[in-house]
Amino acid sequence: MQHQPEWQEGYKLINLDQVMDLTGMTRSPIYSLMAAQKFPRPIKIGKHRVAWILQEVQQYLNERIAERNAKYNN
């Protein structure tokens, strides 16, 4: 059985526009990366609304920075 993370106090939810602002990506690449399981998936917060957990998007960006730094520090 796959572990399902639980909501933790302090999580902040952000919408797609905010995700795009943070990452510099447009909608299409974000959804392509999600389909490839390489970008955090949103959570459903309403009948027609989803949101991303800010900390997960920040973690994604931190991992990209770490990859870049590892590449250029070797």
Backbone bond lengths (Angstrom), bond angles and torsions (degrees), N, CA, C in turn:
res aa  C-N    CA-C-N  psi(-1)  N-CA   C-N-CA  omega(-1)  CA-C   N-CA-C  phi
1 M - - - 1.445 - - 1.532 109.06 -
2 Q 1.309 116.39 134.88 1.455 121.84 -179.35 1.525 110.43 -77.72
3 H 1.341 115.45 135.86 1.464 120.39 178.79 1.517 109.74 -71.09
4 Q 1.308 116.15 129.79 1.456 121.76 177.48 1.520 108.47 -104.12
5 P 1.347 117.65 116.99 1.465 118.72 178.82 1.516 110.61 -65.28
6 E 1.307 115.13 148.03 1.452 120.28 -179.78 1.513 109.41 -101.83
7 W 1.317 114.57 155.63 1.451 120.94 177.48 1.521 108.80 -59.90
8 Q 1.334 115.29 135.24 1.452 120.75 176.78 1.514 109.15 -119.01
9 E 1.311 115.58 138.58 1.459 119.89 177.63 1.524 109.32 -57.97
10 G 1.293 116.34 138.05 1.458 120.69 -179.36 1.516 113.48 101.94
11 Y 1.340 117.48 -11.46 1.460 119.30 175.12 1.518 108.74 -65.97
12 K 1.315 116.03 140.72 1.452 121.04 176.20 1.522 108.10 -117.15
13 L 1.318 116.45 134.44 1.457 121.59 179.07 1.516 109.68 -96.81
14 I 1.328 115.61 140.89 1.456 121.10 178.47 1.519 109.52 -131.24
15 N 1.330 116.07 152.97 1.465 120.39 -179.27 1.528 110.66 -91.57
16 L 1.315 115.80 177.20 1.457 120.68 -175.93 1.521 112.05 -60.64
17 D 1.324 117.61 -40.32 1.470 119.30 178.67 1.527 111.13 -59.13
18 Q 1.311 116.74 -40.15 1.461 120.21 178.79 1.521 111.44 -69.19
19 V 1.333 117.62 -37.21 1.467 121.46 176.10 1.530 108.99 -61.68
20 M 1.319 116.14 -44.59 1.464 119.80 179.68 1.519 110.89 -63.25
21 D 1.335 117.65 -40.42 1.464 120.86 177.71 1.522 111.33 -62.60
22 L 1.324 117.09 -43.63 1.465 121.20 -178.55 1.524 112.95 -66.57
23 T 1.331 116.13 -41.06 1.460 120.16 -173.23 1.521 113.83 -91.94
24 G 1.321 116.74 -21.65 1.460 119.58 -174.38 1.522 112.31 77.97
25 M 1.327 116.82 8.27 1.465 121.30 179.64 1.523 109.47 -101.39
26 T 1.324 114.59 157.42 1.455 119.97 173.46 1.529 109.03 -91.88
27 R 1.321 115.46 178.37 1.458 121.76 -175.71 1.532 112.92 -58.04
28 S 1.320 116.84 -46.88 1.462 121.00 -174.20 1.532 112.88 -59.44
29 P 1.338 119.93 -50.43 1.468 118.56 178.80 1.530 113.13 -64.17
30 I 1.323 116.82 -33.56 1.466 119.48 178.22 1.524 109.41 -62.52
31 Y 1.327 117.60 -48.05 1.461 120.47 -178.88 1.530 111.60 -69.64
32 S 1.317 118.02 -31.79 1.469 120.40 174.80 1.518 111.05 -64.95
33 L 1.328 116.90 -43.51 1.462 120.39 177.68 1.526 111.11 -65.37
34 M 1.323 117.06 -37.09 1.463 119.97 176.76 1.524 110.35 -63.85
35 A 1.318 117.20 -41.84 1.465 120.93 179.80 1.525 110.91 -62.95
36 A 1.340 116.01 -32.52 1.461 120.94 178.45 1.528 111.83 -86.90
37 Q 1.320 116.85 6.65 1.463 124.23 -179.60 1.527 111.43 58.77
38 K 1.344 115.65 39.08 1.462 120.90 179.70 1.522 112.42 -117.92
39 F 1.324 116.85 7.14 1.460 121.76 179.48 1.524 107.78 -143.81
40 P 1.334 117.15 144.70 1.465 119.07 -178.98 1.527 112.64 -56.46
41 R 1.307 115.26 141.74 1.454 121.15 178.40 1.525 109.04 -90.22
42 P 1.314 116.87 148.50 1.457 119.64 178.30 1.527 110.71 -77.39
43 I 1.316 114.63 168.89 1.462 120.71 172.70 1.519 108.17 -111.24
44 K 1.295 115.70 149.52 1.463 120.76 179.42 1.525 108.09 -80.50
45 I 1.333 116.72 125.48 1.460 120.44 -179.49 1.526 112.22 -116.94
46 G 1.298 116.92 -1.68 1.455 122.03 178.68 1.507 109.05 -168.23
47 K 1.313 116.25 -179.78 1.455 120.13 -177.18 1.529 112.00 -59.17
48 H 1.315 117.01 -40.35 1.465 121.13 -178.69 1.525 111.91 -127.44
49 R 1.324 117.08 27.14 1.465 120.15 -176.43 1.515 110.93 -131.78
50 V 1.322 114.46 139.98 1.458 121.08 173.08 1.525 107.88 -129.35
51 A 1.320 114.95 162.14 1.458 120.84 176.66 1.519 108.25 -148.86
52 W 1.317 115.04 153.41 1.451 121.87 177.38 1.517 108.44 -101.00
53 I 1.316 116.07 150.98 1.457 120.88 173.98 1.527 106.63 -83.84
54 L 1.323 115.42 119.69 1.460 121.55 -176.13 1.525 111.51 -51.83
55 Q 1.315 117.26 -44.15 1.458 121.00 -176.77 1.529 111.76 -62.55
56 E 1.331 117.80 -32.58 1.470 120.12 177.97 1.520 111.25 -71.29
57 V 1.328 116.87 -38.36 1.466 120.29 177.56 1.524 109.03 -67.46
58 Q 1.321 117.25 -40.94 1.462 120.49 177.37 1.524 110.80 -62.88
59 Q 1.329 117.34 -39.25 1.463 120.81 177.35 1.528 110.27 -62.66
60 Y 1.327 117.21 -42.98 1.462 121.38 176.94 1.528 109.75 -56.01
61 L 1.332 116.69 -47.85 1.463 120.80 -179.20 1.526 111.13 -65.02
62 N 1.328 117.28 -41.08 1.467 120.35 177.80 1.525 111.64 -61.23
63 E 1.330 117.14 -37.38 1.464 120.84 177.37 1.524 110.94 -65.97
64 R 1.333 117.87 -39.06 1.467 120.41 177.68 1.533 110.33 -65.20
65 I 1.335 116.58 -39.58 1.464 120.62 177.87 1.522 110.36 -64.61
66 A 1.332 117.06 -43.24 1.466 121.06 179.16 1.525 111.12 -62.83
67 E 1.336 117.46 -39.95 1.462 121.15 176.90 1.518 110.74 -61.66
68 R 1.324 116.17 -45.28 1.461 120.90 178.54 1.518 110.78 -60.98
69 N 1.333 116.28 -46.76 1.462 120.22 -178.07 1.514 111.67 -64.20
70 A 1.324 117.75 -39.84 1.458 121.58 178.12 1.518 111.09 -63.46
71 K 1.311 116.28 -38.44 1.460 121.58 -179.46 1.531 110.99 -64.56
72 Y 1.313 116.65 -41.05 1.459 120.33 -174.61 1.519 114.06 -93.89
73 N 1.338 117.63 -8.39 1.463 120.17 178.59 1.527 112.63 -97.49
74 N 1.316 116.79 -0.14 1.468 120.58 179.97 1.494 111.19 -101.04
